[in-house]
């Protein structure tokens, strides 16, 4: 891995930035570390690790690598030190403040979020592979539906299929929900067994080359409940409306308002109980994120961003529907990765 990402990050620095999040370290160095710390100045950078990683870091890191004990001397001439307040614990911050005195410590939440939001060609290719395998895994378990099969059996079959076909792991524990279980947006597959005329909600993701897949589909096993069938058609319509409106420059929050206004026209907006979208990459949930409190609503979409579109409606005691795609923002508009 070259140092292009490090250099891009250094352009915005005036003093020192410390990176502790292992996913950010992976993004910058290509190294999978359980713990480490990177110090970046405008003109130099160094990765600090313990004895477990020092030899591989010296060979493979696209920057200088030293033992973690040398960090104090490396920061000797720093005035201001920016750290990731979303990752570093308070105790760890106090320890740094004590061990490296005389610095101006400045908290910044997720300092790499904007850099990581715009995916490079290699990242987009990996995300496409993850999306493709996630879809193939879904189609595999769709072919295994039968009365009496358990949610957790399908979850296991999905994982086995994905692991056999190139996934390093799953993005999250599969959400495979039968019947009224589908009304819980973050349900996890349990022991319930499939019955005739039930709805099936599948929220799934496979990780390929470090990048996460994420998609949700709904199936009806037998005769659909009329209300849930109407909800599903509406959710698909909202998903299409939002996806076809995505383009560079649009405010992220405008997509959420668009979706909720369409649901409000039908009097069901209160049944949409989670955010419409989030970024996807090395982490399943990345910047930008839409939440009920707004989140990153003012962010304007740009080519290279990869986000989800996932409207849903949930009726406790009956069931829920959600339709989720992972899409790439392009110069021309949008490309669906999960189709």
C-alpha positions in Angstrom: 0.0 0.0 0.0 1.4 3.5 -0.9 1.2 6.6 1.2 -1.3 8.5 -0.9 -4.0 8.5 1.7 -1.6 9.7 4.4 -0.5 12.5 2.2 -4.1 13.5 1.4 -4.8 13.7 5.2 -1.6 15.6 5.9 -2.7 18.4 3.5 -5.2 19.6 6.0 -3.0 19.5 9.1 -1.3 22.4 10.9 0.2 20.5 13.7 -0.2 16.9 15.0 -3.1 14.4 14.6 -3.2 11.2 16.5 -5.1 8.2 15.1 -6.1 5.3 17.4 -9.1 3.7 15.7 -7.9 0.3 14.2 -10.2 0.8 11.2 -8.7 4.2 10.5 -5.2 2.6 10.9 -6.2 -0.1 8.4 -7.4 2.5 6.0 -4.2 4.5 6.2 -1.7 1.7 6.4 -3.3 -1.5 5.1 -2.4 -3.2 8.4 -4.8 -5.1 10.6 -3.9 -4.1 14.2 -5.8 -4.8 17.4 -4.1 -1.7 18.9 -1.7 1.0 17.6 -1.4 4.7 17.3 -0.4 6.9 14.4 1.0 10.4 14.7 0.8 12.7 11.6 2.4 16.1 11.1 2.1 18.1 7.9 5.6 16.8 6.8 6.0 13.4 8.5 4.1 10.5 9.9 4.9 7.5 12.1 3.0 4.4 13.2 3.6 3.3 16.8 3.0 -0.3 17.8 4.0 -2.9 20.4 6.4 -5.8 20.0 3.7 -8.0 18.4 3.5 -5.8 15.3 6.8 -3.9 15.0 8.5 -6.2 12.5 5.5 -6.4 10.1 4.9 -2.7 10.5 8.4 -1.9 9.5 8.1 -4.1 6.4 4.6 -3.2 5.3 3.5 0.2 6.6 3.7 3.1 4.1 5.3 5.3 6.7 7.9 5.0 9.4 7.2 2.5 12.2 8.5 2.6 15.8 7.9 1.0 19.2 5.0 2.6 21.1 7.3 3.8 23.9 8.9 6.3 21.4 5.7 8.3 20.9 6.5 10.7 23.7 9.8 11.9 22.1 8.2 12.0 18.7 5.6 14.5 20.0 8.2 16.6 21.8 7.9 19.6 19.5 4.1 19.4 18.9 2.1 22.3 20.2 -1.4 21.2 19.5 -2.4 17.5 19.4 -5.7 16.6 17.8 -7.2 13.3 18.9 -10.3 11.2 17.9 -12.8 11.9 20.7 -15.3 9.4 19.2 -12.8 6.6 19.8 -10.4 7.4 22.6 -11.7 6.8 26.1 -11.6 9.5 28.8 -9.1 7.4 30.8 -6.8 7.0 27.8 -7.0 10.7 27.1 -6.1 11.6 30.7 -3.2 9.1 30.6 -1.8 10.8 27.4 -2.3 14.2 29.0 -0.3 13.1 32.0 2.5 11.3 30.1 2.9 13.9 27.4 2.5 17.2 29.3 2.6 20.7 27.9 0.4 20.1 24.8 -2.9 21.6 23.7 -5.2 18.6 23.4 -8.0 19.1 20.9 -10.8 16.6 20.6 -12.3 16.1 17.1 -14.9 13.4 16.4 -13.9 10.9 13.6 -11.2 13.1 11.9 -11.0 10.7 8.9 -14.8 10.6 8.2 -14.8 12.9 5.2 -11.7 11.4 3.7 -13.2 7.9 4.0 -16.6 8.9 2.7 -15.3 9.4 -0.8 -14.4 5.9 -2.0 -11.5 5.2 -4.3 -11.8 2.9 -7.3 -10.4 -0.1 -5.4 -12.8 0.5 -2.5 -15.8 0.7 -4.9 -14.7 -2.5 -6.5 -14.6 -4.3 -3.1 -18.0 -2.8 -2.1 -19.4 -4.2 -5.4 -18.1 -7.6 -4.6 -19.5 -7.5 -1.1 -22.9 -6.3 -2.4 -22.9 -9.1 -5.1 -22.1 -11.8 -2.7 -24.7 -10.6 -0.2 -27.3 -10.7 -2.9 -26.2 -14.2 -4.0 -26.3 -15.4 -0.4 -29.9 -14.0 -0.1 -30.9 -15.8 -3.2 -29.4 -19.0 -1.8 -31.4 -19.0 1.4 -34.5 -17.9 -0.5 -34.3 -21.3 -2.3 -34.3 -23.1 1.1 -37.6 -21.8 2.4 -40.0 -24.4 3.6 -42.5 -24.9 6.4 -40.7 -25.6 9.7 -37.3 -24.1 8.8 -36.0 -21.9 11.7 -34.8 -18.4 11.3 -31.4 -19.3 12.8 -31.0 -22.2 10.3 -31.3 -19.7 7.4 -28.9 -17.4 9.1 -26.4 -20.1 9.4 -26.9 -21.2 5.8 -26.3 -17.6 4.7 -23.1 -17.4 6.6 -21.8 -20.7 5.3 -22.6 -19.8 1.7 -20.9 -16.4 2.0 -17.8 -17.7 3.7 -17.5 -20.5 1.1 -17.7 -17.9 -1.7 -15.2 -15.4 -0.5 -16.5 -13.5 2.5 -14.1 -13.1 5.5 -17.0 -12.6 7.8 -20.5 -11.2 7.9 -21.2 -7.5 8.3 -23.5 -8.2 11.2 -25.5 -11.1 12.7 -28.2 -11.8 10.1 -31.7 -10.3 10.7 -34.0 -13.1 9.4 -37.4 -12.5 10.9 -40.6 -14.5 10.4 -44.1 -13.1 10.9 -44.5 -10.5 13.6 -40.8 -10.7 14.4 -40.3 -8.6 11.3 -41.8 -5.6 13.2 -38.5 -5.3 15.2 -36.1 -3.3 13.0 -33.0 -4.7 14.7 -34.3 -8.2 15.3 -31.7 -11.1 15.2 -32.6 -14.6 13.9 -33.9 -16.9 16.6 -35.6 -20.3 16.9 -39.0 -19.4 15.4 -40.0 -21.7 12.6 -41.6 -20.7 9.4 -45.4 -21.1 9.0 -47.5 -20.8 5.9 -48.7 -17.3 5.0 -46.0 -15.6 7.0 -43.9 -12.6 5.9 -40.1 -13.0 5.9 -37.7 -10.1 6.4 -34.0 -10.6 5.6 -31.4 -8.0 6.5 -28.0 -9.3 5.4 -24.4 -8.4 4.8 -21.2 -10.1 3.8 -17.7 -8.6 4.2 -15.4 -9.0 1.2 -11.8 -7.7 1.1 -12.6 -5.7 4.3 -15.7 -3.9 2.9 -19.2 -4.5 4.1 -22.3 -5.4 2.2 -25.8 -4.4 3.4 -29.2 -5.1 2.0 -32.8 -6.0 3.1 -35.5 -7.8 1.2 -38.9 -9.1 2.1 -40.6 -12.3 0.9 -44.2 -13.6 1.5 -44.4 -17.4 2.1 -47.9 -18.2 0.9 -50.7 -15.7 0.9 -49.5 -12.2 1.9 -51.3 -10.3 4.7 -53.1 -7.5 2.7 -51.9 -4.7 5.0 -48.3 -5.8 4.8 -48.5 -6.3 1.1 -49.8 -2.7 0.7 -47.0 -1.5 3.0 -44.4 -3.3 1.0 -45.6 -1.7 -2.3 -45.4 1.7 -0.6 -41.9 1.1 0.8 -40.7 0.0 -2.7 -42.2 3.2 -4.2 -40.5 5.3 -1.6 -37.2 3.5 -2.1 -37.5 4.2 -5.9 -38.4 7.8 -5.4 -35.3 8.4 -3.1 -32.9 6.4 -5.2 -33.8 8.2 -8.5 -33.4 11.5 -6.7 -29.8 10.9 -5.6 -27.3 13.1 -7.4 -24.1 15.0 -6.5 -24.9 18.2 -4.5 -28.2 17.1 -3.0 -28.5 17.6 0.8 -28.5 14.2 2.6 -31.5 15.4 4.7 -33.5 16.2 1.6 -33.7 12.5 0.8 -35.0 11.8 4.3 -37.6 14.5 4.1 -38.7 13.2 0.7 -39.2 9.7 2.1 -41.1 10.8 5.2 -43.3 13.2 3.2 -44.4 10.4 0.9 -45.2 8.2 3.9 -47.0 11.1 5.5 -49.3 11.4 2.6 -50.4 7.8 3.3 -50.7 8.5 7.1 -48.0 6.0 8.0 -44.9 8.1 8.6 -45.0 7.3 12.4 -44.3 3.7 11.5 -40.9 4.6 10.0 -38.9 4.4 13.1 -35.2 4.6 12.0 -32.9 6.6 9.7 -33.2 6.4 6.0 -29.6 6.0 5.1 -26.0 5.7 6.3 -22.6 5.4 4.6 -21.0 2.0 4.1 -17.3 1.0 3.7 -14.8 -0.6 6.0 -17.4 -0.1 8.7 -21.0 -1.1 8.2 -22.1 2.3 9.4 -20.0 5.2 8.3 -20.3 9.0 7.7 -22.7 10.3 6.6 -25.7 9.0 8.6 -29.3 10.0 8.7 -31.0 9.7 12.1 -34.4 10.8 13.5 -32.6 13.7 15.1 -31.1 14.7 11.8 -27.5 13.4 12.0 -25.6 14.5 9.0 -28.6 16.0 7.2 -26.7 19.0 6.0 -24.0 17.0 4.2 -24.2 17.3 0.4 -23.7 14.1 -1.5 -20.6 13.8 -3.7 -19.4 11.3 -6.3 -17.7 8.3 -4.7 -20.0 8.2 -1.7 -21.6 4.8 -1.0 -24.8 4.9 1.1 -27.8 2.8 1.8 -31.4 3.6 1.0 -33.7 1.8 3.5 -37.2 3.0 4.1 -39.4 0.7 6.3 -42.7 0.4 8.0 -43.3 -1.6 11.2 -46.6 -2.7 12.7 -46.2 -4.3 16.2 -48.0 -7.6 16.5 -48.4 -7.9 12.7 -45.1 -7.5 11.0 -42.7 -5.0 9.2 -41.3 -4.4 5.8 -38.1 -2.8 4.7 -36.4 -2.5 1.4 -32.7 -1.6 1.5 -30.1 -1.2 -1.3 -26.5 0.0 -1.2 -25.9 2.6 -3.8 -22.9 4.5 -5.3 -23.2 8.2 -5.9 -21.9 8.9 -9.4 -21.3 12.0 -11.5 -24.5 11.1 -13.4 -26.6 10.2 -10.4 -26.6 6.8 -8.7 -25.6 3.2 -9.3 -27.4 0.4 -7.4 -24.8 -2.1 -6.1 -27.4 -4.6 -4.8 -29.4 -5.5 -7.9 
